[in-house]
Amino acid sequence: MNDRRFIPWLALSTLAVSSTTNGFEGPQQYPLGAENFMAGALPPAGDYVIDYLGYYTGEYRDHRGDKVPGIDIDAVFNAMRYVHVSDHRILGGDWGFHVIVPFVHQDLHIPNPSLAGDAIFGLGDITIDPLIIGWHFPPDWHVTLGLDINLPTGRYDKNDPTNSIGSNYWSVEPIAAFTYLNDAGLEVSVKAMYNFKTENDETDYRSGDDIHLDYLISQHRGPWAFGIGGYYLAQTESDRQNGQRVGPDGTRAQVIAFGPALRYDYKGMSFIGTWNHETAVENYFQGDKFYFKFIAAF
């Protein structure tokens, strides 16, 4: 199996959207929409490097979906991901692991003149996954399971969300992804995740667990592929501080996004660009997210 399209699936942790007004007390550790083409297909045994460069801009929406004046964000982020797929097999599937190291430049504005309010740059929350298993079911189906662990390595200031990049809590995220790709080049990919969060021990605040997924429908033509993709997030538990529910609805976040996606493969490398526009937002930022992704095997 040496098709260059089988370049890995992912669970990336990076983009910080830090604000205690968010449906999450810290940043959403997984940057929604990071995965699209071949999201469920683990590549052949080998070593891979993926670079994610992104830009996000958005304005905060409350539990009714109304814009909250004065709360907005602009962020540029870059994450390097190393993936190793071994020759070993577990339960009949190929075994691999990965590590992701993100850096973020964030400019968050909130209506509080006592806070710094300056743009910051630094290391975000690192992600590791020691257990990635991928199966291939010829001719059309591919399935990958994983277990991401998000580490609280990013900069955090409990008194100033504009000066925070990290979340200051651990989280564990089971992942299930699949890809359908037929001989005519039609692809359908979905990557579903459930995020279990621990409590922030500096604020006694626990953001509610959430379910989220990335999706794509695309058509492959030679080295090119194009389609429509996006993401969905719904918080399944209320936020709590000191054991008490926060806000009138537990500040449960929700967002849906969609937009175009384009891929080009060249000599063992892949170049991917996407744009996602967000809608149906509650207790979350609403805006636009752009990705450029470079993938190479070595």
LOKOLZA-545073 format. One record per residue (C-alpha): residue in one letter; x, y, z. Coordinates in steps of 0.001 Angstrom, whole numbers, m for minus. Layout:
BEGIN
{site A; {X; Y; Z}}
...
//
This chain:
BEGIN
{site M; {0; 0; 0}}
{site N; {2059; 2959; m1245}}
{site D; {m587; 5459; m2348}}
{site R; {715; 8892; m1303}}
{site R; {m2824; 9929; m427}}
{site F; {m2598; 7792; 2718}}
{site I; {m800; 10494; 4664}}
{site P; {m1887; 10534; 8234}}
{site W; {m4841; 11490; 10149}}
{site L; {m4465; 13517; 13192}}
{site A; {m5361; 14876; 16550}}
{site L; {m3796; 18304; 16727}}
{site S; {m3695; 20476; 19815}}
{site T; {m2972; 24131; 19337}}
{site L; {m5138; 27147; 18637}}
{site A; {m5738; 29094; 21800}}
{site V; {m8963; 31032; 22151}}
{site S; {m8404; 31996; 25753}}
{site S; {m11191; 33647; 27697}}
{site T; {m13112; 32867; 30830}}
{site T; {m16172; 34123; 28943}}
{site N; {m15779; 31229; 26510}}
{site G; {m17685; 28000; 26835}}
{site F; {m14290; 26701; 27918}}
{site E; {m12315; 28388; 30683}}
{site G; {m9113; 27958; 28749}}
{site P; {m8457; 27441; 25038}}
{site Q; {m10129; 24724; 23060}}
{site Q; {m7123; 22402; 22975}}
{site Y; {m8051; 20809; 19651}}
{site P; {m8232; 23329; 16804}}
{site L; {m11487; 22407; 15097}}
{site G; {m11251; 21697; 11381}}
{site A; {m7608; 20637; 11406}}
{site E; {m8328; 17345; 9638}}
{site N; {m10093; 16699; 6346}}
{site F; {m8635; 14683; 3432}}
{site M; {m8034; 10993; 4282}}
{site A; {m8741; 11686; 7965}}
{site G; {m9382; 8002; 8701}}
{site A; {m6519; 6444; 6732}}
{site L; {m3306; 5711; 8620}}
{site P; {m358; 5787; 6173}}
{site P; {2148; 2977; 5531}}
{site A; {4949; 2252; 7987}}
{site G; {7396; 5139; 8155}}
{site D; {8025; 8602; 9553}}
{site Y; {6032; 11705; 8671}}
{site V; {6185; 15417; 9390}}
{site I; {3122; 17647; 9157}}
{site D; {3200; 21416; 9525}}
{site Y; {m33; 23265; 10283}}
{site L; {m137; 27017; 9700}}
{site G; {m3416; 28725; 10525}}
{site Y; {m5182; 32014; 11106}}
{site Y; {m8384; 32606; 13054}}
{site T; {m10465; 35721; 13613}}
{site G; {m13738; 35827; 15532}}
{site E; {m16155; 37675; 17807}}
{site Y; {m17719; 36186; 20922}}
{site R; {m21385; 35074; 20996}}
{site D; {m23466; 34525; 24147}}
{site H; {m25886; 31693; 25023}}
{site R; {m28513; 33210; 22706}}
{site G; {m26070; 33489; 19817}}
{site D; {m25917; 37290; 20102}}
{site K; {m22656; 39162; 19647}}
{site V; {m21041; 40378; 22879}}
{site P; {m19522; 43836; 22196}}
{site G; {m15819; 44255; 22817}}
{site I; {m14792; 40584; 22862}}
{site D; {m12857; 39497; 19774}}
{site I; {m9741; 37570; 18866}}
{site D; {m7110; 37238; 16133}}
{site A; {m4643; 34355; 16272}}
{site V; {m1899; 32943; 14067}}
{site F; {m700; 29466; 14974}}
{site N; {1846; 26966; 13734}}
{site A; {2199; 23376; 14890}}
{site M; {4764; 20749; 13989}}
{site R; {3610; 17150; 14207}}
{site Y; {5797; 14062; 14063}}
{site V; {4110; 10713; 13268}}
{site H; {5703; 7283; 13351}}
{site V; {3863; 4263; 11942}}
{site S; {5561; 1014; 12903}}
{site D; {5651; m2468; 11402}}
{site H; {3907; m3837; 14506}}
{site R; {244; m4749; 14527}}
{site I; {m2339; m4554; 17316}}
{site L; {m5710; m6300; 16939}}
{site G; {m4940; m6667; 13248}}
{site G; {m4306; m2957; 12730}}
{site D; {m1140; m945; 12148}}
{site W; {259; 726; 15291}}
{site G; {1728; 4218; 15424}}
{site F; {2220; 7223; 17687}}
{site H; {2606; 10989; 17379}}
{site V; {3569; 14200; 19172}}
{site I; {2409; 17731; 18315}}
{site V; {4168; 20923; 19414}}
{site P; {2186; 24133; 18740}}
{site F; {3115; 27814; 18892}}
{site V; {531; 30598; 18967}}
{site H; {493; 34363; 18410}}
{site Q; {m2738; 35614; 19989}}
{site D; {m4379; 39021; 20196}}
{site L; {m7458; 38809; 22449}}
{site H; {m9564; 41852; 23349}}
{site I; {m12058; 41934; 26219}}
{site P; {m13754; 45002; 27804}}
{site N; {m11522; 45267; 30877}}
{site P; {m9010; 48169; 30866}}
{site S; {m7154; 46756; 33884}}
{site L; {m5851; 43817; 31823}}
{site A; {m2746; 43923; 29652}}
{site G; {m4588; 43368; 26386}}
{site D; {m1348; 42972; 24410}}
{site A; {m698; 40340; 21764}}
{site I; {1341; 37407; 23064}}
{site F; {3362; 34599; 21502}}
{site G; {4398; 31292; 22994}}
{site L; {4178; 27544; 23289}}
{site G; {680; 26079; 23390}}
{site D; {m543; 22809; 24913}}
{site I; {1439; 19840; 23588}}
{site T; {m408; 16690; 22478}}
{site I; {917; 13123; 22619}}
{site D; {m727; 9903; 21469}}
{site P; {1035; 6604; 22206}}
{site L; {m1739; 4441; 20770}}
{site I; {m2862; 4997; 17179}}
{site I; {m4258; 1926; 15401}}
{site G; {m5346; 1908; 11756}}
{site W; {m7208; m691; 9703}}
{site H; {m7728; m862; 5940}}
{site F; {m10695; m2728; 4474}}
{site P; {m10196; m3031; 688}}
{site P; {m11213; m1632; m1561}}
{site D; {m12835; 1480; m100}}
{site W; {m12803; 1744; 3699}}
{site H; {m10219; 2870; 6262}}
{site V; {m10657; 3240; 10039}}
{site T; {m8305; 4704; 12659}}
{site L; {m8627; 4856; 16441}}
{site G; {m6491; 6872; 18845}}
{site L; {m6191; 8280; 22331}}
{site D; {m4801; 11805; 22546}}
{site I; {m3450; 13242; 25786}}
{site N; {m3340; 17047; 25938}}
{site L; {m719; 18451; 28313}}
{site P; {m1019; 21833; 30110}}
{site T; {2287; 23188; 28768}}
{site G; {1090; 26541; 27427}}
{site R; {1467; 29897; 29162}}
{site Y; {m1356; 30599; 31609}}
{site D; {m2329; 33588; 33773}}
{site K; {m5422; 33041; 35924}}
{site N; {m5869; 36805; 36398}}
{site D; {m5565; 37798; 32742}}
{site P; {m7028; 35703; 29893}}
{site T; {m5424; 38071; 27354}}
{site N; {m2056; 36866; 28670}}
{site S; {m2861; 33143; 28412}}
{site I; {m2222; 30611; 25668}}
{site G; {m2479; 27354; 27605}}
{site S; {m5508; 25808; 29292}}
{site N; {m3911; 24821; 32635}}
{site Y; {m5797; 21523; 32664}}
{site W; {m5169; 18031; 31339}}
{site S; {m7550; 16333; 28951}}
{site V; {m7889; 12898; 27376}}
{site E; {m9523; 12470; 24003}}
{site P; {m10593; 9138; 22452}}
{site I; {m10711; 9430; 18662}}
{site A; {m12479; 7456; 15933}}
{site A; {m11975; 8363; 12275}}
{site F; {m13017; 6777; 9000}}
{site T; {m12480; 7400; 5309}}
{site Y; {m14439; 6058; 2351}}
{site L; {m12622; 6471; m994}}
{site N; {m13908; 4644; m4072}}
{site D; {m12322; 3993; m7463}}
{site A; {m14123; 6996; m8952}}
{site G; {m12292; 9299; m6522}}
{site L; {m15238; 10120; m4269}}
{site E; {m14123; 10569; m661}}
{site V; {m16098; 10923; 2572}}
{site S; {m14065; 11400; 5761}}
{site V; {m15141; 11984; 9363}}
{site K; {m13045; 12261; 12509}}
{site A; {m15031; 12169; 15763}}
{site M; {m13604; 13012; 19207}}
{site Y; {m14818; 13185; 22785}}
{site N; {m12856; 15387; 25170}}
{site F; {m12684; 14563; 28906}}
{site K; {m11292; 17521; 30866}}
{site T; {m9811; 17803; 34344}}
{site E; {m10305; 20754; 36703}}
{site N; {m8122; 23850; 36549}}
{site D; {m6501; 23708; 39989}}
{site E; {m5722; 27447; 40035}}
{site T; {m9358; 28525; 39633}}
{site D; {m11369; 25445; 40736}}
{site Y; {m13087; 25709; 37347}}
{site R; {m13943; 22646; 35282}}
{site S; {m14939; 23143; 31667}}
{site G; {m17613; 20707; 30521}}
{site D; {m16695; 17739; 28339}}
{site D; {m17519; 18079; 24659}}
{site I; {m17997; 16090; 21483}}
{site H; {m16661; 17428; 18207}}
{site L; {m15949; 16217; 14702}}
{site D; {m14231; 17241; 11484}}
{site Y; {m15802; 16198; 8178}}
{site L; {m15135; 16319; 4432}}
{site I; {m16800; 15326; 1160}}
{site S; {m14396; 15574; m1781}}
{site Q; {m13521; 14455; m5274}}
{site H; {m10032; 13283; m6333}}
{site R; {m8743; 13994; m9853}}
{site G; {m5155; 12892; m10434}}
{site P; {m2883; 14774; m7998}}
{site W; {m5718; 17176; m7105}}
{site A; {m8611; 16844; m4678}}
{site F; {m11290; 19392; m3841}}
{site G; {m14362; 19423; m1667}}
{site I; {m16418; 20870; 1168}}
{site G; {m15471; 20310; 4784}}
{site G; {m15862; 21750; 8233}}
{site Y; {m16501; 20911; 11856}}
{site Y; {m19094; 20664; 14593}}
{site L; {m18769; 21026; 18372}}
{site A; {m21319; 20586; 21155}}
{site Q; {m20526; 20773; 24842}}
{site T; {m22220; 17863; 26613}}
{site E; {m21679; 19006; 30217}}
{site S; {m22037; 22338; 31979}}
{site D; {m19056; 24349; 33156}}
{site R; {m18664; 24279; 36938}}
{site Q; {m16711; 26375; 39401}}
{site N; {m16379; 25268; 43021}}
{site G; {m18922; 22581; 42131}}
{site Q; {m21585; 25075; 41009}}
{site R; {m22906; 25409; 37479}}
{site V; {m21674; 28528; 35668}}
{site G; {m24130; 30812; 33845}}
{site P; {m27796; 30339; 32960}}
{site D; {m27103; 27333; 30726}}
{site G; {m23763; 26112; 32071}}
{site T; {m22053; 28146; 29298}}
{site R; {m22389; 25137; 27006}}
{site A; {m20609; 25886; 23732}}
{site Q; {m21811; 25060; 20230}}
{site V; {m20468; 25812; 16760}}
{site I; {m20928; 24547; 13190}}
{site A; {m18544; 25427; 10345}}
{site F; {m18206; 24717; 6629}}
{site G; {m16094; 25811; 3688}}
{site P; {m13948; 24783; 695}}
{site A; {m10910; 22496; 854}}
{site L; {m8190; 21900; m1754}}
{site R; {m5317; 19396; m1894}}
{site Y; {m2377; 18846; m4251}}
{site D; {70; 15907; m4097}}
{site Y; {3581; 16192; m5537}}
{site K; {6510; 13771; m5216}}
{site G; {5556; 12336; m1842}}
{site M; {4407; 15688; m448}}
{site S; {918; 17076; 60}}
{site F; {m237; 20701; 175}}
{site I; {m3673; 21433; 1670}}
{site G; {m5591; 24671; 2054}}
{site T; {m8971; 25202; 3755}}
{site W; {m11326; 27975; 4797}}
{site N; {m14091; 27400; 7361}}
{site H; {m16877; 29866; 8168}}
{site E; {m18620; 29413; 11526}}
{site T; {m22347; 29648; 12202}}
{site A; {m25010; 28536; 14761}}
{site V; {m22657; 29645; 17542}}
{site E; {m23488; 29769; 21251}}
{site N; {m21081; 30568; 24122}}
{site Y; {m18180; 30588; 21689}}
{site F; {m16308; 32770; 19225}}
{site Q; {m17806; 33034; 15741}}
{site G; {m15541; 33814; 12835}}
{site D; {m13417; 32377; 10045}}
{site K; {m10533; 29928; 10167}}
{site F; {m7886; 29368; 7485}}
{site Y; {m5401; 26492; 7315}}
{site F; {m2373; 25727; 5177}}
{site K; {m999; 22254; 5791}}
{site F; {2202; 20685; 4466}}
{site I; {2814; 16923; 4718}}
{site A; {6005; 15015; 3908}}
{site A; {7339; 11501; 4454}}
{site F; {10991; 10875; 5261}}
//
